[in-house]
Amino acid sequence: MDRDGSHSVDLNEFVGYFERVKSNQGTKESELDKKVSYENLSALFKALDTDGSKSLDLKEFTLYIGYTESLEKKKIADIDEDT
């Protein structure tokens, strides 16, 4: 994702990463195509850029990954409780 080796990710690198992931999905429009628009990625990037530096450092990115993982664990726990 950090294409220039700066140890941070700017918006272009962030969007570019997801565009590459999308292109690896083939030519069919998928749910990923619908969710991974420039506008959605830009909004996500701005939300993750907690210090307003216009780049994501490792701390900001890891906080997001940790948050995402905790949401997934909660979903799994909720499913287990329902069954």
C-alpha positions as CSV (number, residue, x, y, z in Angstrom):
1,M,0.0,0.0,0.0
2,D,2.8,2.4,0.9
3,R,4.1,2.7,-2.7
4,D,6.6,5.5,-2.1
5,G,8.2,4.0,1.0
6,S,7.3,7.0,3.2
7,H,6.0,4.9,6.1
8,S,2.6,6.5,5.6
9,V,-0.2,6.2,3.1
10,D,-1.7,9.2,1.3
11,L,-5.1,9.3,-0.3
12,N,-3.8,8.3,-3.8
13,E,-2.0,5.3,-2.4
14,F,-5.0,4.3,-0.3
15,V,-7.4,4.5,-3.3
16,G,-4.9,2.9,-5.6
17,Y,-4.6,-0.1,-3.4
18,F,-8.3,-0.7,-3.4
19,E,-8.5,-0.1,-7.2
20,R,-5.8,-2.8,-7.7
21,V,-7.9,-5.2,-5.5
22,K,-11.0,-4.4,-7.5
23,S,-9.2,-5.0,-10.8
24,N,-8.1,-8.4,-9.5
25,Q,-11.7,-9.4,-9.1
26,G,-12.2,-9.6,-12.8
27,T,-14.6,-7.7,-15.1
28,K,-17.9,-8.5,-13.5
29,E,-19.4,-5.8,-11.2
30,S,-19.4,-7.1,-7.7
31,E,-20.5,-5.9,-4.3
32,L,-16.9,-4.8,-3.9
33,D,-17.2,-2.5,-6.9
34,K,-20.3,-0.9,-5.5
35,K,-18.8,-0.3,-2.0
36,V,-15.3,0.8,-3.2
37,S,-16.0,4.1,-4.9
38,Y,-13.7,7.0,-4.7
39,E,-16.2,8.9,-2.6
40,N,-16.5,6.0,-0.1
41,L,-12.7,5.5,0.1
42,S,-12.1,9.2,0.4
43,A,-14.6,9.4,3.3
44,L,-13.0,6.4,5.0
45,F,-9.6,7.8,4.6
46,K,-10.6,11.1,6.1
47,A,-12.2,9.3,9.1
48,L,-9.0,7.3,9.6
49,D,-6.7,10.3,9.3
50,T,-7.3,11.3,12.9
51,D,-4.5,13.9,13.0
52,G,-5.5,15.6,9.8
53,S,-2.1,15.1,8.2
54,K,-3.6,13.9,4.9
55,S,-1.7,10.7,5.3
56,L,-2.2,7.5,7.4
57,D,0.6,6.5,9.6
58,L,0.9,3.0,11.1
59,K,-0.8,4.0,14.4
60,E,-3.9,5.3,12.6
61,F,-4.1,2.3,10.3
62,T,-3.6,-0.2,13.1
63,L,-6.3,1.5,15.2
64,Y,-8.7,1.0,12.3
65,I,-7.6,-2.7,11.8
66,G,-8.1,-3.3,15.6
67,Y,-11.5,-1.6,15.5
68,T,-12.6,-3.7,12.5
69,E,-11.4,-6.9,14.1
70,S,-13.3,-6.1,17.3
71,L,-16.5,-5.5,15.3
72,E,-16.0,-8.9,13.6
73,K,-15.5,-10.6,16.9
74,K,-18.7,-8.9,18.3
75,K,-20.7,-10.1,15.2
76,I,-19.5,-13.7,15.8
77,A,-20.3,-13.5,19.5
78,D,-23.8,-12.1,18.7
79,I,-24.4,-15.0,16.2
80,D,-23.2,-17.5,18.7
81,E,-25.7,-16.1,21.3
82,D,-28.6,-16.3,18.8
83,T,-28.0,-20.0,18.0
